[in-house]
Every structure is written in structure tokens, then in C-alpha cells.
Amino acid sequence: MIRPLNFRHVETIYAVLLTGSVTGGAARLHVTQPAVSNVLKEAEERLGFPLFERHAGRLVPTKKAELIFAEIERSFTGLDTVNTFCAHLARQDRRRIVVGSTPAFATAVLPAAIKAYRQEVGDVHFSVVSSGSGHVQALVASQKVDIGFAVAEPAIPGVSSKLLVSERMICLLPVGHPLAQKSVITAEDLREEPMVTLSRAEHVDDIVEAAFAEVGGPPPVVAECPAALTALAMVEAGIGFTILDPISAYLYRHGTIVRRPFEPEATLNIEAYWAPCRQETFGQAEFLALVENSVRQIMSEMAR
């Protein structure tokens, strides 16, 4: 029978998973290595399954441990948010808005919207939590953020959403790439070209794979990245091409990467998420309108 873990177990598991070793976990927690090992052993006994395996002298987390890590990270995100808020309260008393967003959307869209909101409303403190699309909606559902922005995901009960933009994905190439001479890049053009992809956690990869289905599948993948920003950096370095949405590509709009329309058409939807049951502490509608305006300006600029 599984016995519940206490906070000491959770904290220790998180520290070891985060650092990749018992030594690192002990240093993070400021305790001895034997203490960490003992807590891990006790946690595994309570759970009834192993959390780590040893391969070539390395401590490797099991699949179940990785799932536990994701759940702990959600909880610790909330704790970090509380601590940050308390630090701000110690300095001054002002309104605070917590926004969850994918890294690319947060970098491309939110600065203009937040600037405009502060100009209209006054001194407001924003806290931006960057995470993957699935996690963003989970943060909204658990009310750890006031509003979220991410790639469209299956709905979670208790979360409302609004489609912000349906983007036709484009091909991003290194400067000087032979295909940059073409006005439109097709899946057939790219069959043998090295490709940089996003991790499957964002589901963007599934959309891209479907676009290449008619030509026998996607080109050879040379790098898989956790976020659009990393994929764009790989393209800029000349490692390969990628297929991304215009909002993400906007971050590299100053000539360091070539962008071209891509066929067949592949569409990515980006949505805003919020929990209707959450007591509104800021002008949600006003902020959402400013975000939509920022999206429109970016899409207009990218269309030119």
C-alpha cells in the first residue's frame, strides 16, 4: 500500500532530479549525501516503486520519477510565485498581475501589451511565468496565473479560452541558403535538407510532420529544441531550417534569418486562457485587448 510523501521527501526528490545527482541534491539542500540517500530510499519504500536507476555510474530517473518531477515543478512554481510576491510586498504595496505564457509569445507579444497597460492603468507589477503550452493551461486551471497565452491545447474543465490568432506557419532558413532564392518553399524542396524541430511537448512537431506526410515523411532531423527561441538560434547558426509560426519568427526579423511562405499550408492556433471562477483583480478584458492589438501589429509587420 502506498504511503503519502511528506514535504521532506518531495523537496529531496526535486533537488536530486533538478541537479542530476545525490551530490548536487545534497549541496542544494545543504545536507549530507547520506541524508539525501536515506530520504530517497524511504520515499521509494513509501511509493512502492523505484525513482532512479544506475547506468554507467550515473543516476537516471525512471519514467515515473519524470512524471513526479513535472507535478512537483508545478507546485514549486506556485511557491516561487508566493515568495516573489512577498518580496514585492515588503518593498511596496501595488497591484500584481501574473501571466503564464510560452517563451516565444512572452518575448514577442507581451512587452508592447504590458507597456501599454501600465501607461493606461498606472503602476502595476507584472510577473511573467514562461512554460510549455500544456503547462500554461494547467497554471490557469490551478489559478497560479491570472491569464495565460499558449498554443491551442485540449480544453481543461474550468478554463475558458479565446482564439487570438490562427497562423500559417513559415519556413525559416539560414542566410545564404540556396532555397532562399525561391519565393515559396515546399515540403518537396526540403526533403533532403537538415531540419531543426521543436520538442513534441509543444505539439508543433505534429503539425509539421503532417505537412510532410505527402512527400514520404519529414526530412532528417539534426536538432530537437525545447523552445522556438532555441530553434531559431540553431537556424541562425546555419545548422538547418525550421518550420515555425510568424510570431515566433518575429524575434529574428532583422535579417539574420530568411523567412519564406511554406506549402502545404500548416496552421498553428494560439489562444488566451483564464479561469472564470477566479476573482478578477485587474482589467482582464482591457489587457487581453492590448495583447490582441500587439498580435495584430506583429502579424501585419511579418506580412510585409
C-alpha positions as CSV (number, residue, x, y, z in Angstrom):
1,M,0.0,0.0,0.0
2,I,1.3,3.4,-1.0
3,R,2.0,5.8,1.9
4,P,1.9,9.5,1.3
5,L,5.2,11.5,1.0
6,N,5.9,14.4,3.2
7,F,7.5,17.7,2.2
8,R,11.0,16.5,3.1
9,H,10.6,13.6,0.6
10,V,9.2,15.9,-2.1
11,E,11.9,18.5,-1.6
12,T,14.7,15.9,-1.8
13,I,13.3,14.2,-4.9
14,Y,13.0,17.6,-6.6
15,A,16.6,18.6,-5.7
16,V,18.1,15.3,-7.0
17,L,16.0,15.4,-10.2
18,L,16.9,19.1,-10.7
19,T,20.7,18.6,-10.2
20,G,21.0,15.1,-11.6
21,S,22.8,13.6,-8.7
22,V,22.7,12.9,-5.0
23,T,25.8,15.1,-4.5
24,G,24.1,18.0,-6.3
25,G,20.8,17.5,-4.4
26,A,22.7,17.5,-1.1
27,A,24.5,20.7,-2.0
28,R,21.2,22.3,-3.0
29,L,19.6,21.3,0.3
30,H,22.7,22.0,2.4
31,V,22.6,18.5,3.9
32,T,24.9,15.4,3.6
33,Q,24.8,12.9,0.8
34,P,23.9,10.0,3.1
35,A,20.9,12.1,4.4
36,V,19.7,12.5,0.8
37,S,20.2,8.8,0.0
38,N,18.2,7.8,3.1
39,V,15.3,10.1,2.2
40,L,15.2,8.8,-1.3
41,K,15.2,5.2,-0.1
42,E,12.4,6.0,2.3
43,A,10.4,7.7,-0.4
44,E,10.8,4.7,-2.7
45,E,9.6,2.4,0.1
46,R,6.5,4.6,0.6
47,L,5.7,4.8,-3.1
48,G,6.4,1.1,-3.8
49,F,8.4,1.8,-7.0
50,P,11.9,2.9,-7.8
51,L,12.6,6.6,-8.6
52,F,16.1,6.2,-10.0
53,E,18.3,3.6,-11.8
54,R,22.1,3.5,-12.1
55,H,23.6,3.3,-15.6
56,A,27.3,3.5,-16.0
57,G,27.7,5.2,-12.7
58,R,25.0,7.8,-13.4
59,L,21.7,8.2,-11.6
60,V,19.0,8.0,-14.2
61,P,15.3,8.9,-13.2
62,T,12.7,6.4,-14.1
63,K,9.7,7.4,-16.2
64,K,7.5,7.6,-13.1
65,A,10.1,9.9,-11.5
66,E,10.0,12.2,-14.5
67,L,6.2,12.4,-14.2
68,I,6.6,13.2,-10.5
69,F,9.1,15.9,-11.3
70,A,6.6,17.6,-13.7
71,E,4.0,17.6,-10.9
72,I,6.4,18.9,-8.3
73,E,7.6,21.6,-10.6
74,R,4.0,22.9,-11.0
75,S,3.7,23.1,-7.2
76,F,7.2,24.7,-6.8
77,T,6.3,27.3,-9.4
78,G,3.4,28.4,-7.2
79,L,5.7,28.5,-4.2
80,D,8.3,30.7,-6.1
81,T,5.4,33.0,-7.1
82,V,4.3,33.4,-3.5
83,N,7.9,34.2,-2.4
84,T,8.4,36.7,-5.2
85,F,5.1,38.4,-4.3
86,C,6.1,38.6,-0.6
87,A,9.3,40.2,-1.5
88,H,7.5,42.9,-3.5
89,L,5.0,43.4,-0.7
90,A,8.0,44.1,1.6
91,R,9.1,46.9,-0.7
92,Q,5.7,48.4,-1.7
93,D,2.0,47.8,-1.9
94,R,0.8,47.7,-5.5
95,R,-1.4,45.6,-7.8
96,R,0.2,42.5,-9.3
97,I,-0.7,40.5,-12.4
98,V,0.7,37.0,-13.1
99,V,0.8,36.0,-16.7
100,G,1.6,32.5,-18.0
101,S,3.0,32.2,-21.5
102,T,5.2,30.2,-23.8
103,P,8.6,31.8,-24.0
104,A,8.3,33.0,-27.7
105,F,4.9,34.6,-27.2
106,A,6.1,36.2,-24.0
107,T,9.1,37.7,-25.7
108,A,7.4,38.8,-28.9
109,V,4.0,39.9,-27.8
110,L,3.8,40.8,-24.1
111,P,6.3,43.7,-23.9
112,A,4.2,46.0,-26.0
113,A,0.9,44.9,-24.3
114,I,2.4,45.3,-20.8
115,K,3.9,48.7,-21.6
116,A,0.5,50.0,-23.0
117,Y,-1.4,48.6,-20.0
118,R,0.9,50.3,-17.5
119,Q,0.6,53.6,-19.4
120,E,-3.2,53.3,-19.3
121,V,-3.7,51.9,-15.8
122,G,-0.6,53.1,-13.8
123,D,1.9,51.4,-11.6
124,V,1.2,47.7,-11.9
125,H,3.6,44.9,-11.2
126,F,3.7,42.1,-13.8
127,S,5.1,38.6,-13.1
128,V,5.6,36.5,-16.3
129,V,5.8,32.7,-15.9
130,S,7.3,31.1,-19.0
131,S,6.4,27.5,-19.7
132,G,5.2,25.0,-22.3
133,S,1.7,25.2,-23.7
134,G,0.2,22.3,-21.8
135,H,1.7,23.6,-18.5
136,V,0.4,27.2,-19.2
137,Q,-3.2,26.0,-19.2
138,A,-2.6,23.9,-16.1
139,L,-1.3,27.0,-14.3
140,V,-4.5,28.8,-15.3
141,A,-6.7,25.9,-14.1
142,S,-4.9,25.8,-10.7
143,Q,-5.2,29.6,-10.5
144,K,-1.4,30.1,-10.2
145,V,-1.6,32.7,-13.0
146,D,-4.3,35.3,-13.8
147,I,-4.2,34.7,-17.6
148,G,-2.3,32.5,-20.0
149,F,-1.2,32.5,-23.6
150,A,-0.1,29.4,-25.4
151,V,-0.6,27.1,-28.4
152,A,-4.1,25.7,-28.5
153,E,-4.4,22.5,-26.3
154,P,-7.4,20.2,-25.5
155,A,-9.6,22.1,-23.1
156,I,-9.3,21.6,-19.3
157,P,-12.6,21.8,-17.3
158,G,-12.9,25.1,-15.6
159,V,-10.8,27.0,-18.1
160,S,-12.2,29.4,-20.7
161,S,-10.3,30.3,-23.9
162,K,-10.3,32.6,-26.8
163,L,-8.6,32.2,-30.1
164,L,-6.1,35.0,-30.6
165,V,-4.6,34.1,-33.9
166,S,-4.6,31.3,-36.4
167,E,-1.1,31.5,-38.0
168,R,0.1,29.9,-41.2
169,M,3.5,28.5,-40.4
170,I,6.5,29.6,-42.4
171,C,9.9,28.2,-43.4
172,L,13.0,29.8,-41.7
173,L,16.3,29.3,-43.5
174,P,19.9,30.4,-42.7
175,V,21.1,33.4,-44.6
176,G,22.7,32.3,-47.9
177,H,20.8,29.0,-48.1
178,P,20.3,28.0,-51.8
179,L,16.5,27.7,-51.3
180,A,16.3,31.3,-50.1
181,Q,16.2,32.2,-53.9
182,K,12.7,30.8,-54.0
183,S,9.6,32.8,-53.2
184,V,7.7,29.8,-51.7
185,I,9.3,26.8,-50.1
186,T,7.5,23.4,-50.5
187,A,7.8,20.2,-48.5
188,E,9.3,18.6,-51.6
189,D,12.1,21.3,-51.7
190,L,13.1,20.4,-48.1
191,R,13.0,16.5,-48.3
192,E,16.8,16.2,-48.0
193,E,17.6,19.3,-46.0
194,P,18.6,19.1,-42.3
195,M,15.8,20.2,-40.1
196,V,15.6,21.7,-36.7
197,T,12.4,20.8,-34.8
198,L,10.6,21.7,-31.6
199,S,10.2,19.1,-28.9
200,R,6.9,17.2,-29.1
201,A,5.8,18.7,-25.8
202,E,4.5,21.8,-27.8
203,H,2.7,19.6,-30.4
204,V,4.1,21.9,-33.1
205,D,6.2,19.0,-34.3
206,D,3.0,17.0,-35.0
207,I,1.7,19.8,-37.3
208,V,5.0,19.9,-39.2
209,E,5.1,16.1,-39.6
210,A,1.6,16.2,-41.1
211,A,2.7,18.8,-43.6
212,F,5.4,16.4,-44.8
213,A,3.2,13.3,-45.0
214,E,2.6,13.6,-48.7
215,V,6.3,13.6,-49.6
216,G,7.0,10.5,-47.5
217,G,7.7,12.0,-44.1
218,P,9.8,14.8,-42.6
219,P,13.4,15.5,-43.6
220,P,16.4,14.3,-41.4
221,V,16.2,16.0,-38.0
222,V,19.6,17.3,-36.8
223,A,18.4,19.1,-33.7
224,E,15.4,18.9,-31.4
225,C,14.9,22.0,-29.3
226,P,12.7,22.7,-26.2
227,A,11.5,26.1,-27.4
228,A,11.1,28.2,-30.6
229,L,13.8,30.7,-29.5
230,T,16.4,27.9,-29.4
231,A,15.3,26.5,-32.8
232,L,15.6,30.0,-34.3
233,A,19.1,30.3,-32.9
234,M,20.0,27.0,-34.4
235,V,18.8,28.2,-37.8
236,E,20.7,31.5,-37.5
237,A,23.9,29.4,-36.8
238,G,23.3,27.5,-40.1
239,I,22.6,24.2,-38.6
240,G,19.4,23.7,-40.6
241,F,15.9,25.0,-41.4
242,T,12.8,25.0,-39.3
243,I,9.1,25.5,-39.7
244,L,7.6,27.9,-37.2
245,D,4.8,30.4,-36.7
246,P,5.3,34.1,-37.6
247,I,5.0,35.3,-34.0
248,S,8.0,33.2,-33.0
249,A,9.9,34.2,-36.2
250,Y,9.2,37.8,-35.4
251,L,12.0,37.6,-32.8
252,Y,14.5,37.1,-35.6
253,R,13.1,39.7,-38.0
254,H,16.2,41.8,-38.5
255,G,17.8,39.9,-41.4
256,T,19.7,37.2,-39.5
257,I,17.3,34.5,-40.8
258,V,15.4,34.2,-44.1
259,R,11.7,33.6,-43.9
260,R,9.5,32.2,-46.8
261,P,5.9,31.0,-47.2
262,F,5.6,27.2,-46.7
263,E,3.4,24.8,-48.6
264,P,1.4,22.7,-48.0
265,E,-0.4,25.0,-45.6
266,A,0.2,24.2,-41.9
267,T,-1.7,26.2,-39.3
268,L,-0.9,26.9,-35.7
269,N,-3.6,28.3,-33.3
270,I,-2.7,30.5,-30.3
271,E,-5.2,31.0,-27.5
272,A,-5.7,33.0,-24.4
273,Y,-6.8,31.1,-21.3
274,W,-8.3,32.2,-18.0
275,A,-10.4,30.7,-15.1
276,P,-13.9,32.3,-14.9
277,C,-14.2,31.3,-11.3
278,R,-11.1,33.3,-10.3
279,Q,-11.9,36.6,-8.8
280,E,-10.7,39.3,-11.2
281,T,-8.1,41.6,-9.7
282,F,-7.2,43.5,-12.8
283,G,-8.7,44.7,-16.1
284,Q,-8.6,41.4,-17.8
285,A,-10.6,42.5,-20.9
286,E,-8.5,45.6,-21.3
287,F,-5.3,43.7,-21.0
288,L,-6.5,41.0,-23.4
289,A,-7.4,43.7,-26.0
290,L,-3.9,45.1,-25.7
291,V,-2.4,41.7,-26.3
292,E,-4.6,41.2,-29.3
293,N,-3.5,44.6,-30.7
294,S,0.1,43.6,-30.2
295,V,-0.5,40.3,-32.1
296,R,-2.2,42.2,-35.0
297,Q,0.8,44.6,-35.3
298,I,3.3,41.7,-35.3
299,M,1.3,39.8,-38.0
300,S,1.0,43.0,-40.1
301,E,4.7,43.6,-39.9
302,M,5.5,40.0,-40.7
303,A,3.2,40.1,-43.7
304,R,5.2,42.9,-45.3
